Amino acid sequence: MIVKSKLLKQISDGYPNFLKKDLNKFFDIFLNEIKESLKRGERVELRGFGMWSTNIQKPRISRNPATGEKVHTKKKMKIRFKMSKELFNKLNNEK
């Protein structure tokens, strides 16, 4: 598992000319832009890595499995990720 701090350390080690605080700020801006684009319902694509998009789950009546009681579930947005062919091939050791 990789966390943000480990990723920033690896980037910092690879690019010693950049200050850590600048790399952290860049990474925060990058992630925030992805979040905001998804919030607006736009598709985000990173070539060679994958694509994020949103789907709207309609409101529905579901059931509480513990009690069997009917529960009204509100409309919500779901995030969908589809990996690129390059990433798929890399993960599956294909050429």
N, C-alpha and C positions, 0 to 999 in steps of 0.2 A: 504494500500500500504506500502511496506517495501522498504527502500532505503539502500544503502551500509552502511551509517553511523549508522543507527539503528541496522542493522544486526551485525556490528562490536561491537556495545555497548552491545548487548545481549550476544555475544560470550565472550566479555571481562568480563561481570558480572558473567558469568558461569564459567570462568576460570581465576580467579584473579591472578594466579601465572605467567601468560604470560603478557608481556608488550604490550600496545596497538599498538606501532609502529611495533612490531614483528608480531602481528596478522594482521595488515594492509598489511604488506609486504607479508605474507603468502597468504592472500586473493587475492592480486594483482597477485602473481605468479600463483595461482590456476585459476583465470579468464583468464589470459593471455595464459595459456597452453590450455584451452578450445578453445579460439579464434584461436590460431595457428594451433591446430589440425583440426578445421573446415576449416581453410584457405587451408590446405593441402588436403582437401577432405576426411579426416578420420572421422569415426563415434566416438562420445563420449557417453559413457554410465555410469551412476551412478546408481548402483543397488538399487532398492527400491524407486528411484525417477523418472528416465526417461532417454531418449536417444535423442541426437541431431544428425542430419545428414544434409548433404547439397544436394541440387538438382540444376542442371544447367538449367536455363531457356534459351532456344535458342533465337537467335536474330530473330526479327519479325517486321512486319510492323503493327503498331497500329494506332489509330485515336485520334486526339485531340478532346474531346467532346465539347469544346467551339466553335471551328472553323470548325470542320469536316475535318481538314487538316490531311494528312497522315504523320506519324512520324516514323522514323526508331528507334526501340528500340534495344540497344546493348545486347549481351549475358551477363547474370549476374547469380550470385550464390544466392540461397535462402536457408534459414535455416528452417529445419523441426524439430519439437519437438514432441515426442510421450511419454506420461507419462506411468509409470509402472503400473502393475495391483494393486500393493500395494497402490500406491498414488491414483489411481482411486477409490479403495474401501474405502480409508480413506476419500476422498472428498465426497463420496456418502453414507457415514455411513453404509457400508456393512462390513460383517465380512470376 
